Structure formats: structure tokens, C-alpha cells
Amino acid sequence: MTTDPHHAEYAGAIAGMAETYGSRWVPRPGDRVRCPRAFGGGYQPGVIAGPEDGAYLVDTAEGRLLMYLEELERITN
């Protein structure tokens, strides 16, 4: 048992980090995402069509785009 009075705070911070950074999201066909626009600035919604050579095909209003995982944000609601 620890005598550190901040142990609970450390444990909570570590648990929060594991929840945020511990699991890597793997996009699957049908997942809704937010991705950069192909033309101009800003973002747009899209749907994962499938994997493609280390990236992902995303169906958007601008057509089917090839995006890297780092460019995608999962829409959960």
C-alpha cells in the first residue's frame, strides 16, 4: 500500500490517459467520420467505404476521397 496522498489522483490520471490513448480506433466500412474538404478549407462528414493501402476511402459530398487515419475523426452520435 502506498502512503502517497496523491495516489488516487495519479491513478485517475493514468486511467483517463489509457481511455483516451490506450485503444486505437480502426475504421470499418460504414463508420461515420469527419474529414478535411478536398477543395477549400474546413471539414465535411463522410462514411468509410473501406481500407486502401494504409489509408481509407471515404465517401463524401465531394466524391470518394483517400484519407489517412490521422485526418479522420469518428462521429459517434
Biopython code that builds the backbone (N, CA, C, O; Angstrom):
import numpy as np
from Bio.PDB.StructureBuilder import StructureBuilder

atoms = [
    (1, "MET", "N", (0.843, -1.178, 0.000)),
    (1, "MET", "CA", (0.000, 0.000, 0.000)),
    (1, "MET", "C", (0.884, 1.235, 0.000)),
    (1, "MET", "O", (1.941, 1.257, 0.631)),
    (2, "THR", "N", (0.448, 2.248, -0.704)),
    (2, "THR", "CA", (1.230, 3.475, -0.799)),
    (2, "THR", "C", (0.814, 4.464, 0.282)),
    (2, "THR", "O", (-0.320, 4.445, 0.762)),
    (3, "THR", "N", (1.740, 5.314, 0.648)),
    (3, "THR", "CA", (1.432, 6.360, 1.614)),
    (3, "THR", "C", (1.365, 7.720, 0.934)),
    (3, "THR", "O", (1.202, 8.743, 1.600)),
    (4, "ASP", "N", (1.489, 7.734, -0.381)),
    (4, "ASP", "CA", (1.433, 8.984, -1.129)),
    (4, "ASP", "C", (0.002, 9.519, -1.113)),
    (4, "ASP", "O", (-0.905, 8.831, -1.580)),
    (5, "PRO", "N", (-0.225, 10.716, -0.595)),
    (5, "PRO", "CA", (-1.583, 11.244, -0.527)),
    (5, "PRO", "C", (-2.198, 11.543, -1.897)),
    (5, "PRO", "O", (-3.411, 11.723, -2.006)),
    (6, "HIS", "N", (-1.379, 11.593, -2.923)),
    (6, "HIS", "CA", (-1.876, 11.908, -4.259)),
    (6, "HIS", "C", (-2.064, 10.663, -5.128)),
    (6, "HIS", "O", (-2.283, 10.767, -6.335)),
    (7, "HIS", "N", (-1.976, 9.495, -4.509)),
    (7, "HIS", "CA", (-2.070, 8.250, -5.261)),
    (7, "HIS", "C", (-3.370, 8.153, -6.064)),
    (7, "HIS", "O", (-3.342, 7.767, -7.233)),
    (8, "ALA", "N", (-4.496, 8.495, -5.462)),
    (8, "ALA", "CA", (-5.783, 8.417, -6.165)),
    (8, "ALA", "C", (-5.797, 9.355, -7.369)),
    (8, "ALA", "O", (-6.356, 9.020, -8.413)),
    (9, "GLU", "N", (-5.183, 10.526, -7.223)),
    (9, "GLU", "CA", (-5.127, 11.480, -8.337)),
    (9, "GLU", "C", (-4.272, 10.920, -9.476)),
    (9, "GLU", "O", (-4.649, 11.028, -10.643)),
    (10, "TYR", "N", (-3.138, 10.330, -9.147)),
    (10, "TYR", "CA", (-2.279, 9.719, -10.169)),
    (10, "TYR", "C", (-3.015, 8.592, -10.882)),
    (10, "TYR", "O", (-2.984, 8.498, -12.109)),
    (11, "ALA", "N", (-3.668, 7.747, -10.114)),
    (11, "ALA", "CA", (-4.376, 6.600, -10.691)),
    (11, "ALA", "C", (-5.494, 7.067, -11.625)),
    (11, "ALA", "O", (-5.705, 6.486, -12.689)),
    (12, "GLY", "N", (-6.201, 8.109, -11.223)),
    (12, "GLY", "CA", (-7.259, 8.645, -12.072)),
    (12, "GLY", "C", (-6.728, 9.222, -13.364)),
    (12, "GLY", "O", (-7.328, 9.042, -14.423)),
    (13, "ALA", "N", (-5.597, 9.921, -13.281)),
    (13, "ALA", "CA", (-4.996, 10.495, -14.487)),
    (13, "ALA", "C", (-4.526, 9.400, -15.434)),
    (13, "ALA", "O", (-4.714, 9.511, -16.645)),
    (14, "ILE", "N", (-3.928, 8.361, -14.910)),
    (14, "ILE", "CA", (-3.456, 7.245, -15.734)),
    (14, "ILE", "C", (-4.632, 6.533, -16.385)),
    (14, "ILE", "O", (-4.563, 6.169, -17.559)),
    (15, "ALA", "N", (-5.709, 6.331, -15.638)),
    (15, "ALA", "CA", (-6.892, 5.682, -16.203)),
    (15, "ALA", "C", (-7.484, 6.518, -17.330)),
    (15, "ALA", "O", (-7.905, 5.978, -18.353)),
    (16, "GLY", "N", (-7.518, 7.833, -17.146)),
    (16, "GLY", "CA", (-8.025, 8.711, -18.187)),
    (16, "GLY", "C", (-7.155, 8.682, -19.427)),
    (16, "GLY", "O", (-7.673, 8.714, -20.543)),
    (17, "MET", "N", (-5.844, 8.622, -19.255)),
    (17, "MET", "CA", (-4.937, 8.555, -20.402)),
    (17, "MET", "C", (-5.120, 7.239, -21.148)),
    (17, "MET", "O", (-5.122, 7.213, -22.379)),
    (18, "ALA", "N", (-5.272, 6.163, -20.413)),
    (18, "ALA", "CA", (-5.452, 4.858, -21.059)),
    (18, "ALA", "C", (-6.750, 4.837, -21.848)),
    (18, "ALA", "O", (-6.814, 4.249, -22.928)),
    (19, "GLU", "N", (-7.778, 5.473, -21.317)),
    (19, "GLU", "CA", (-9.068, 5.515, -22.019)),
    (19, "GLU", "C", (-8.950, 6.334, -23.306)),
    (19, "GLU", "O", (-9.540, 5.980, -24.327)),
    (20, "THR", "N", (-8.192, 7.422, -23.255)),
    (20, "THR", "CA", (-8.052, 8.300, -24.413)),
    (20, "THR", "C", (-7.041, 7.774, -25.415)),
    (20, "THR", "O", (-7.311, 7.771, -26.616)),
    (21, "TYR", "N", (-5.888, 7.331, -24.950)),
    (21, "TYR", "CA", (-4.794, 6.965, -25.835)),
    (21, "TYR", "C", (-4.532, 5.467, -25.934)),
    (21, "TYR", "O", (-3.761, 5.027, -26.787)),
    (22, "GLY", "N", (-5.163, 4.689, -25.073)),
    (22, "GLY", "CA", (-4.835, 3.276, -24.986)),
    (22, "GLY", "C", (-5.321, 2.430, -26.145)),
    (22, "GLY", "O", (-4.623, 1.508, -26.565)),
    (23, "SER", "N", (-6.487, 2.717, -26.666)),
    (23, "SER", "CA", (-7.005, 1.890, -27.743)),
    (23, "SER", "C", (-7.019, 2.693, -29.032)),
    (23, "SER", "O", (-7.436, 3.851, -29.057)),
    (24, "ARG", "N", (-6.566, 2.071, -30.077)),
    (24, "ARG", "CA", (-6.518, 2.745, -31.364)),
    (24, "ARG", "C", (-7.759, 2.361, -32.164)),
    (24, "ARG", "O", (-8.065, 1.181, -32.332)),
    (25, "TRP", "N", (-8.457, 3.360, -32.647)),
    (25, "TRP", "CA", (-9.659, 3.147, -33.436)),
    (25, "TRP", "C", (-9.264, 2.650, -34.816)),
    (25, "TRP", "O", (-8.383, 3.217, -35.462)),
    (26, "VAL", "N", (-9.907, 1.609, -35.255)),
    (26, "VAL", "CA", (-9.697, 1.074, -36.599)),
    (26, "VAL", "C", (-10.992, 1.297, -37.372)),
    (26, "VAL", "O", (-11.991, 0.630, -37.101)),
    (27, "PRO", "N", (-10.992, 2.229, -38.339)),
    (27, "PRO", "CA", (-12.210, 2.497, -39.101)),
    (27, "PRO", "C", (-12.692, 1.261, -39.847)),
    (27, "PRO", "O", (-11.896, 0.494, -40.389)),
    (28, "ARG", "N", (-13.990, 1.086, -39.866)),
    (28, "ARG", "CA", (-14.616, -0.021, -40.583)),
    (28, "ARG", "C", (-15.624, 0.545, -41.580)),
    (28, "ARG", "O", (-16.178, 1.621, -41.353)),
    (29, "PRO", "N", (-15.865, -0.159, -42.668)),
    (29, "PRO", "CA", (-16.859, 0.314, -43.638)),
    (29, "PRO", "C", (-18.187, 0.627, -42.951)),
    (29, "PRO", "O", (-18.695, -0.165, -42.157)),
    (30, "GLY", "N", (-18.735, 1.792, -43.272)),
    (30, "GLY", "CA", (-19.984, 2.226, -42.676)),
    (30, "GLY", "C", (-19.819, 3.196, -41.523)),
    (30, "GLY", "O", (-20.781, 3.862, -41.140)),
    (31, "ASP", "N", (-18.599, 3.293, -40.948)),
    (31, "ASP", "CA", (-18.364, 4.248, -39.855)),
    (31, "ASP", "C", (-18.513, 5.672, -40.374)),
    (31, "ASP", "O", (-17.999, 6.019, -41.438)),
    (32, "ARG", "N", (-19.230, 6.494, -39.600)),
    (32, "ARG", "CA", (-19.372, 7.912, -39.942)),
    (32, "ARG", "C", (-18.178, 8.678, -39.412)),
    (32, "ARG", "O", (-17.760, 8.473, -38.273)),
    (33, "VAL", "N", (-17.618, 9.577, -40.247)),
    (33, "VAL", "CA", (-16.424, 10.330, -39.876)),
    (33, "VAL", "C", (-16.549, 11.788, -40.299)),
    (33, "VAL", "O", (-17.436, 12.168, -41.064)),
    (34, "ARG", "N", (-15.638, 12.581, -39.779)),
    (34, "ARG", "CA", (-15.443, 13.957, -40.206)),
    (34, "ARG", "C", (-14.043, 14.000, -40.803)),
    (34, "ARG", "O", (-13.100, 13.475, -40.212)),
    (35, "CYS", "N", (-13.902, 14.629, -41.980)),
    (35, "CYS", "CA", (-12.607, 14.674, -42.652)),
    (35, "CYS", "C", (-12.432, 16.025, -43.338)),
    (35, "CYS", "O", (-13.409, 16.746, -43.539)),
    (36, "PRO", "N", (-11.189, 16.377, -43.702)),
    (36, "PRO", "CA", (-10.955, 17.647, -44.389)),
    (36, "PRO", "C", (-11.626, 17.673, -45.761)),
    (36, "PRO", "O", (-11.772, 16.638, -46.412)),
    (37, "ARG", "N", (-12.026, 18.857, -46.187)),
    (37, "ARG", "CA", (-12.570, 19.035, -47.529)),
    (37, "ARG", "C", (-11.449, 18.880, -48.548)),
    (37, "ARG", "O", (-10.297, 19.197, -48.254)),
    (38, "ALA", "N", (-11.773, 18.401, -49.727)),
    (38, "ALA", "CA", (-10.783, 18.263, -50.791)),
    (38, "ALA", "C", (-10.449, 19.620, -51.397)),
    (38, "ALA", "O", (-9.314, 19.861, -51.806)),
    (39, "PHE", "N", (-11.437, 20.501, -51.452)),
    (39, "PHE", "CA", (-11.254, 21.820, -52.059)),
    (39, "PHE", "C", (-11.643, 22.883, -51.048)),
    (39, "PHE", "O", (-12.698, 22.783, -50.421)),
    (40, "GLY", "N", (-10.815, 23.889, -50.882)),
    (40, "GLY", "CA", (-11.086, 24.924, -49.889)),
    (40, "GLY", "C", (-10.733, 24.437, -48.504)),
    (40, "GLY", "O", (-10.131, 23.374, -48.351)),
    (41, "GLY", "N", (-11.098, 25.194, -47.503)),
    (41, "GLY", "CA", (-10.790, 24.808, -46.131)),
    (41, "GLY", "C", (-11.981, 24.193, -45.443)),
    (41, "GLY", "O", (-13.079, 24.131, -45.998)),
    (42, "GLY", "N", (-11.757, 23.748, -44.252)),
    (42, "GLY", "CA", (-12.837, 23.216, -43.445)),
    (42, "GLY", "C", (-12.944, 21.703, -43.489)),
    (42, "GLY", "O", (-12.081, 21.010, -44.028)),
    (43, "TYR", "N", (-14.021, 21.214, -42.910)),
    (43, "TYR", "CA", (-14.248, 19.787, -42.772)),
    (43, "TYR", "C", (-15.615, 19.422, -43.318)),
    (43, "TYR", "O", (-16.473, 20.280, -43.523)),
    (44, "GLN", "N", (-15.799, 18.135, -43.547)),
    (44, "GLN", "CA", (-17.071, 17.625, -44.049)),
    (44, "GLN", "C", (-17.328, 16.235, -43.482)),
    (44, "GLN", "O", (-16.387, 15.529, -43.118)),
    (45, "PRO", "N", (-18.586, 15.841, -43.405)),
    (45, "PRO", "CA", (-18.892, 14.482, -42.963)),
    (45, "PRO", "C", (-18.675, 13.491, -44.095)),
    (45, "PRO", "O", (-18.716, 13.849, -45.272)),
    (46, "GLY", "N", (-18.447, 12.255, -43.722)),
    (46, "GLY", "CA", (-18.288, 11.198, -44.697)),
    (46, "GLY", "C", (-18.548, 9.843, -44.077)),
    (46, "GLY", "O", (-18.806, 9.733, -42.878)),
    (47, "VAL", "N", (-18.478, 8.808, -44.908)),
    (47, "VAL", "CA", (-18.678, 7.434, -44.463)),
    (47, "VAL", "C", (-17.532, 6.595, -45.000)),
    (47, "VAL", "O", (-17.197, 6.682, -46.182)),
    (48, "ILE", "N", (-16.928, 5.782, -44.143)),
    (48, "ILE", "CA", (-15.822, 4.919, -44.559)),
    (48, "ILE", "C", (-16.336, 3.904, -45.567)),
    (48, "ILE", "O", (-17.308, 3.194, -45.309)),
    (49, "ALA", "N", (-15.665, 3.842, -46.733)),
    (49, "ALA", "CA", (-16.013, 2.861, -47.763)),
    (49, "ALA", "C", (-15.144, 1.616, -47.627)),
    (49, "ALA", "O", (-15.578, 0.514, -47.963)),
    (50, "GLY", "N", (-13.907, 1.790, -47.132)),
    (50, "GLY", "CA", (-13.025, 0.642, -46.947)),
    (50, "GLY", "C", (-11.568, 1.057, -46.879)),
    (50, "GLY", "O", (-11.238, 2.207, -47.171)),
    (51, "PRO", "N", (-10.682, 0.127, -46.494)),
    (51, "PRO", "CA", (-9.252, 0.413, -46.437)),
    (51, "PRO", "C", (-8.641, 0.422, -47.836)),
    (51, "PRO", "O", (-9.159, -0.203, -48.762)),
    (52, "GLU", "N", (-7.522, 1.147, -47.968)),
    (52, "GLU", "CA", (-6.836, 1.241, -49.258)),
    (52, "GLU", "C", (-5.369, 1.573, -49.025)),
    (52, "GLU", "O", (-5.032, 2.731, -48.781)),
    (53, "ASP", "N", (-4.492, 0.575, -49.096)),
    (53, "ASP", "CA", (-3.038, 0.790, -48.997)),
    (53, "ASP", "C", (-2.606, 1.676, -47.834)),
    (53, "ASP", "O", (-1.905, 2.666, -48.044)),
    (54, "GLY", "N", (-3.005, 1.344, -46.630)),
    (54, "GLY", "CA", (-2.589, 2.092, -45.444)),
    (54, "GLY", "C", (-3.413, 3.338, -45.186)),
    (54, "GLY", "O", (-3.129, 4.074, -44.241)),
    (55, "ALA", "N", (-4.414, 3.591, -45.989)),
    (55, "ALA", "CA", (-5.301, 4.737, -45.819)),
    (55, "ALA", "C", (-6.739, 4.217, -45.914)),
    (55, "ALA", "O", (-6.976, 3.009, -45.887)),
    (56, "TYR", "N", (-7.684, 5.141, -46.025)),
    (56, "TYR", "CA", (-9.096, 4.747, -46.071)),
    (56, "TYR", "C", (-9.825, 5.535, -47.148)),
    (56, "TYR", "O", (-9.595, 6.732, -47.319)),
    (57, "LEU", "N", (-10.704, 4.854, -47.870)),
    (57, "LEU", "CA", (-11.580, 5.513, -48.824)),
    (57, "LEU", "C", (-12.790, 6.021, -48.063)),
    (57, "LEU", "O", (-13.410, 5.283, -47.297)),
    (58, "VAL", "N", (-13.123, 7.300, -48.280)),
    (58, "VAL", "CA", (-14.224, 7.928, -47.570)),
    (58, "VAL", "C", (-15.184, 8.522, -48.591)),
    (58, "VAL", "O", (-14.782, 9.327, -49.432)),
    (59, "ASP", "N", (-16.446, 8.128, -48.519)),
    (59, "ASP", "CA", (-17.469, 8.707, -49.382)),
    (59, "ASP", "C", (-17.950, 10.014, -48.766)),
    (59, "ASP", "O", (-18.415, 10.042, -47.627)),
    (60, "THR", "N", (-17.832, 11.109, -49.542)),
    (60, "THR", "CA", (-18.243, 12.431, -49.083)),
    (60, "THR", "C", (-19.095, 13.094, -50.160)),
    (60, "THR", "O", (-19.291, 12.534, -51.239)),
    (61, "ALA", "N", (-19.596, 14.284, -49.862)),
    (61, "ALA", "CA", (-20.360, 15.048, -50.847)),
    (61, "ALA", "C", (-19.475, 15.436, -52.034)),
    (61, "ALA", "O", (-19.985, 15.686, -53.126)),
    (62, "GLU", "N", (-18.152, 15.489, -51.832)),
    (62, "GLU", "CA", (-17.215, 15.836, -52.899)),
    (62, "GLU", "C", (-16.754, 14.612, -53.683)),
    (62, "GLU", "O", (-15.933, 14.730, -54.593)),
    (63, "GLY", "N", (-17.271, 13.458, -53.341)),
    (63, "GLY", "CA", (-16.872, 12.223, -54.004)),
    (63, "GLY", "C", (-16.119, 11.312, -53.055)),
    (63, "GLY", "O", (-16.089, 11.557, -51.849)),
    (64, "ARG", "N", (-15.515, 10.269, -53.585)),
    (64, "ARG", "CA", (-14.757, 9.313, -52.774)),
    (64, "ARG", "C", (-13.325, 9.829, -52.636)),
    (64, "ARG", "O", (-12.625, 10.026, -53.629)),
    (65, "LEU", "N", (-12.904, 10.043, -51.388)),
    (65, "LEU", "CA", (-11.586, 10.596, -51.105)),
    (65, "LEU", "C", (-10.727, 9.570, -50.387)),
    (65, "LEU", "O", (-11.244, 8.701, -49.685)),
    (66, "LEU", "N", (-9.429, 9.671, -50.560)),
    (66, "LEU", "CA", (-8.468, 8.813, -49.874)),
    (66, "LEU", "C", (-7.901, 9.606, -48.697)),
    (66, "LEU", "O", (-7.295, 10.660, -48.894)),
    (67, "MET", "N", (-8.093, 9.109, -47.481)),
    (67, "MET", "CA", (-7.680, 9.823, -46.271)),
    (67, "MET", "C", (-6.849, 8.908, -45.375)),
    (67, "MET", "O", (-7.074, 7.699, -45.317)),
    (68, "TYR", "N", (-5.892, 9.506, -44.683)),
    (68, "TYR", "CA", (-5.118, 8.778, -43.681)),
    (68, "TYR", "C", (-5.861, 8.822, -42.350)),
    (68, "TYR", "O", (-6.671, 9.717, -42.111)),
    (69, "LEU", "N", (-5.581, 7.855, -41.491)),
    (69, "LEU", "CA", (-6.246, 7.760, -40.193)),
    (69, "LEU", "C", (-6.138, 9.059, -39.412)),
    (69, "LEU", "O", (-7.088, 9.455, -38.736)),
    (70, "GLU", "N", (-4.994, 9.728, -39.495)),
    (70, "GLU", "CA", (-4.767, 10.967, -38.750)),
    (70, "GLU", "C", (-5.694, 12.090, -39.199)),
    (70, "GLU", "O", (-5.896, 13.055, -38.463)),
    (71, "GLU", "N", (-6.259, 11.974, -40.394)),
    (71, "GLU", "CA", (-7.151, 13.007, -40.920)),
    (71, "GLU", "C", (-8.614, 12.765, -40.561)),
    (71, "GLU", "O", (-9.465, 13.621, -40.804)),
    (72, "LEU", "N", (-8.902, 11.617, -39.992)),
    (72, "LEU", "CA", (-10.286, 11.221, -39.721)),
    (72, "LEU", "C", (-10.650, 11.418, -38.252)),
    (72, "LEU", "O", (-9.840, 11.181, -37.356)),
    (73, "GLU", "N", (-11.872, 11.851, -38.031)),
    (73, "GLU", "CA", (-12.417, 11.953, -36.679)),
    (73, "GLU", "C", (-13.727, 11.185, -36.666)),
    (73, "GLU", "O", (-14.628, 11.474, -37.454)),
    (74, "ARG", "N", (-13.835, 10.221, -35.786)),
    (74, "ARG", "CA", (-15.043, 9.393, -35.718)),
    (74, "ARG", "C", (-16.211, 10.205, -35.180)),
    (74, "ARG", "O", (-16.071, 10.935, -34.200)),
    (75, "ILE", "N", (-17.362, 10.074, -35.824)),
    (75, "ILE", "CA", (-18.598, 10.699, -35.358)),
    (75, "ILE", "C", (-19.369, 9.607, -34.616)),
    (75, "ILE", "O", (-19.754, 8.594, -35.200)),
    (76, "THR", "N", (-19.586, 9.834, -33.325)),
    (76, "THR", "CA", (-20.193, 8.787, -32.506)),
    (76, "THR", "C", (-21.665, 8.990, -32.232)),
    (76, "THR", "O", (-22.316, 8.065, -31.746)),
    (77, "ASN", "N", (-22.224, 10.154, -32.518)),
    (77, "ASN", "CA", (-23.650, 10.346, -32.227)),
    (77, "ASN", "C", (-24.483, 10.281, -33.465)),
    (77, "ASN", "O", (-25.704, 10.423, -33.396)),
]
sb = StructureBuilder()
sb.init_structure("model")
sb.init_model(0)
sb.init_chain("A")
sb.init_seg("    ")
for serial, (resi, resn, name, xyz) in enumerate(atoms, 1):
    if name == "N":
        sb.init_residue(resn, " ", resi, " ")
    sb.init_atom(name, np.array(xyz, "f"), 0.0, 1.0, " ", f" {name:<3s}", serial, name[0])
structure = sb.get_structure()
